[in-house]
Amino acid sequence: MADRLDTPKEARRSLLPKIRLDQDAFGKVSEGIARFMGTPRFLVWLSLFCLAWIAWNTWAPATVQFDKAALGFTALTLMLSLQASYAAPLILLAQNRQTDRDRVTMEQDRQRSERNLADTEFLAREMAALRIALNDVATRDFVRSEMRNLLEELVAEREADREAERDAERERDVEHDGVGGPREPRTGDVS
């Protein structure tokens, strides 16, 4: 008995051969038919067909009528039932294919939305980094004010140096001449 469980079953032959159909091709054909059946043109053609059927089987000679009005147009009823019995599965098949396409489209839209969100978040982070970096960058007004301050400091230092030179010169003169008297000309001075 254990031998049988680990061996696959042999393929059984059925009385009817299996019909292999290309699912995509069959789906496209069924969608085309379902799409056509949903148009006003189909309704007009079906109405004309029914009117012609009824007119032929009502007013044509009895020998050429094939669906008697006395029997309630049984063949026409059967034809319309047959058309409806094929239309319903074709419409369902077309709806299933449309549902599959919608599912794929929604998945692609979701992925695109995720990429857009990731891109937007990346750009927002980059913008924040740029703002932070720009806070550390000196503005034109700041640079001008710093240059003005440096210039004022340089001018003040030069004035201080000149004043210090004058003071040093006065001190030399005072030391040389005495405490406040007029200075005597030195041997190298020209007066």
Disulfide bonds with the S-S distance in Angstrom:
none
